[in-house]
Amino acid sequence: MIITKSEPFTKEEIEKLNEVYKTYIKTIIDIEQKICSAGMEWHYEGEQLLLQQGSAQSDIWGGGVDLKERIVTYDSLINARSRDGNASNELLDNSLRNRYKELTLYFLKELFL
């Protein structure tokens, strides 16, 4: 189940997001508008939702949360965009990584309590 919102996910929503992969929640975040789409099987599904809602491609980055380790990850095929200075699936720019992590911790804060 894909859920897109601009405020933190509730505990109940996080349980639904966890239905696709039992140990990982994929996320796509518009780091400028502070909108998160999560719970998709493929990152591009969330990317398409955000683009349809008016997000700029250059503001959308993908990753997720490893539920066993409780760590934020920065790996997604949608991140491989040399035109935006990221020639890898891994989000390479430290500033963007920090913003992505900060927003992930905000949206999924129930996981980190």
C-alpha positions in Angstrom: 0.0 0.0 0.0 1.4 3.4 -1.0 0.7 6.3 1.3 1.7 9.9 0.4 1.6 12.7 2.9 3.3 15.8 4.3 3.1 14.9 8.0 4.4 11.9 9.9 3.0 8.5 9.3 0.9 7.0 12.2 1.8 3.7 13.8 -1.1 2.1 11.9 0.0 3.5 8.6 3.5 2.3 9.2 2.1 -1.2 9.7 0.4 -0.9 6.3 3.7 0.4 4.7 5.4 -2.7 6.0 3.2 -5.1 4.1 5.2 -5.1 0.9 8.6 -5.9 2.4 8.6 -7.2 5.9 12.1 -5.8 6.8 12.3 -2.6 4.6 10.1 0.3 3.8 10.8 2.1 0.5 10.4 5.9 0.5 10.5 8.7 -2.0 10.8 12.2 -0.6 10.4 15.6 -2.3 13.0 17.3 -0.1 11.8 20.8 -1.1 8.1 20.4 -0.5 8.6 17.9 2.3 6.3 15.2 0.9 6.9 11.5 1.4 5.5 8.6 -0.6 6.2 5.3 1.0 5.2 1.6 0.9 5.7 1.0 -2.8 7.2 -2.1 -4.4 9.3 -0.1 -6.8 10.6 3.4 -6.1 9.4 4.7 -9.4 5.8 4.2 -8.3 6.2 6.8 -5.6 8.2 9.0 -7.9 5.3 9.1 -10.4 2.8 10.0 -7.7 4.9 12.9 -6.6 5.5 14.1 -10.1 1.8 14.0 -10.8 1.3 16.1 -7.7 3.6 18.8 -9.0 7.0 17.8 -7.5 10.1 18.7 -9.5 12.2 15.7 -10.6 15.4 17.3 -9.2 13.8 17.5 -5.7 12.7 13.8 -5.5 15.1 11.2 -4.0 14.7 7.6 -3.0 15.8 5.3 -0.3 14.1 3.7 2.7 14.4 2.3 6.2 16.0 -1.0 7.1 13.6 -2.2 9.8 15.9 -4.7 11.4 18.8 -2.3 11.8 16.6 0.8 12.1 18.8 2.7 9.7 18.0 5.0 6.8 19.2 3.9 3.4 19.9 6.0 0.3 19.8 3.5 -2.6 17.3 3.7 -5.4 17.3 3.5 -9.2 15.6 6.9 -9.4 18.7 8.5 -7.8 20.9 7.7 -10.8 20.6 11.1 -12.5 23.8 12.6 -13.8 22.0 15.7 -15.0 21.3 16.4 -11.2 24.9 15.6 -10.3 24.2 12.0 -9.0 25.7 9.3 -11.2 24.8 6.5 -8.9 21.9 4.6 -7.4 23.2 5.8 -4.0 22.5 9.4 -3.1 26.0 10.8 -3.0 25.7 14.4 -2.0 26.2 14.7 1.8 23.9 17.7 2.0 21.1 15.9 0.2 21.7 12.8 2.2 21.4 14.8 5.5 18.1 16.4 4.3 16.8 13.0 3.2 17.7 11.4 6.5 16.2 14.3 8.5 12.9 14.0 6.6 12.8 10.2 6.8 13.3 10.4 10.6 10.4 13.0 10.7 8.0 11.0 8.5 8.8 7.6 10.1 9.5 8.9 13.6 7.3 6.1 15.1 10.0 3.7 14.1 12.7 5.5 16.0 11.0 6.2 19.3 
